[in-house]
Amino acid sequence: MRFLKIGLSLLTAGFVTAGVEAAEFELTVPHVTNIESYNHQSLLVFKNFVENHSNGAITVNIYPSGQLCSTARECLAGVQSGAFDYFQTTIPELANYWAPVGAFDLPYMLRDDRVAECVYDNEDFLVDIRKNVLEQTGNLRLMMVSNSGGWRNFATTKKQIKTPEDIKGLKIRTVPAPIQQELVKALGGAPTPIAWPEVYTALSTGLVDGTKNGIVDITMMKFEESLNYIVLDGHAYMGGVWIMNNDRFKSFPDELKRVVIDGIKAQNQFLRVYPKWKEFDAYETFRKAGGTVYTPSAEEKKAFQDATAPVRDYFIKEAGEDGQAWLDRFSSEIKACEGAIDAEFAKASE
C-alpha cells in the first residue's frame, strides 16, 4: 500500500519491545477549510501528539483548503476507498451512509454542551454506532464525535428571526442532507443545499437569505460581511464526526493504535474547548460588523420545537424501525445524562 512503509529502524521509547522492527506509517488527512480553522488547528494537535509519541513511526500529512477533495462527500469517499486516511464530517453527511445516525441531528434534542459531551463520551454507545457504520460502509471507522463550531442557529441577511413564522419564504442554506432540509421546510423556508466553500459567495450575492451555522463558523469564514441577524435558537449541536479508514487503523500494531487513539483524545479536548473560547470574540466581531444577536425566550424556543416536530416523523418514516430504535436509544442516553448532570448540580448547590 502506498501509505505504508516498512522501516528497519527500531523504536527506542520503550512502548515497543526491543528488537522488533518498527513500522513507519503516513496518515493522509484532507479537510476543506482553511488553515485558520479549528479543524486544521485540531489536526496540528493530533499531528504533534502522534508523531512525537510514536517516536516518528507515524507521520501525519495534512492537506487543507480542499487540496485533495473539495466536498465532504468526496473526502469521505476517499477515506472509504483508502485514498485518504482520516477526515472530519458532520452527522447529517454520515447519514448518507447509515441513515439511523440522522437521529442524532434531529432539532432541539440536546439541551447544552454538557449533555452532548456526556452522550458522546459514552464508549458503549460509540462502539455500537461504530459497529453499525462499519457494517454499512465496510471501511469507515468512527473514531470520535466531537464539536465542530458550537451550535447551529439561524442567521439571515435582511430579516431578524424571532418566531418560526419569520422563516417562511426565506431561502436558507443547508448542508446537503435530508434532515437539515426538512427542518427548513417544516418552518416554511426553502432549503438550499450549498457546499461549505461556496457559502460566502451564496450569501454575498443574495443566492440565499441566510444560513444555519454557529457563530464561530460565521466569523471564521467572514459571513458577517453579509449576515446582519442571528437568533440563538440552538436547534442542533454541531457534532463533528471523525472517520478513519478501518483497514489503515487495523494495520497499526497495538502499541501504535494506542498512540493514535490517545492523539484523537487530545484532539477532541481541543475541539470541545475551542468554540467555548472563541464565542465571545465571534459575537463581538458580529456585532461590530453591525449584526444583531437575538436570544429567544423559553416560549419562543418551544414554538420552534413544536413547529419542527414533523422532522422527527419524517426521520422515522425514512429510517424505519432501525431509525426508531436508534432515536429511542439516543433519547435514553440523553435522559440518563440529563439526570446525572442534574443530580450533580443538586449536590453542588447544597
Secondary structure, DSSP 8 states (H G I E B T S, - for coil): -TTEEEEEEE--SSSS-TT-EEEEEEEEEE-SS-TTSHHHHHHHHHHHHHHHHTTTSEEEEEE-TTSS-SSHHHHHHHHHHTS--EEEEEHHHHTTT-GGGGGGGSTT---SHHHHHHHHT-HHHHHHHHHHHHHHHSSEEEEEEEEEEEEEEEEESS----SGGGGTT-EEEE-S-HHHHHHHHHTT-EEEE--GGGHHHHHHTTS-SEEEE-HHHHHHTTGGGT--EEEEEEEEEEEEEEEEEHHHHHHS-HHHHHHHHHHHHHHHHHHHHHHHHHHHHHHHHHHHTT-EEE---HHHHHHHHHHTHHHHHHHHHHHHHHHHHHHHHHHHHHHHHHHHHHHHHHHHT-
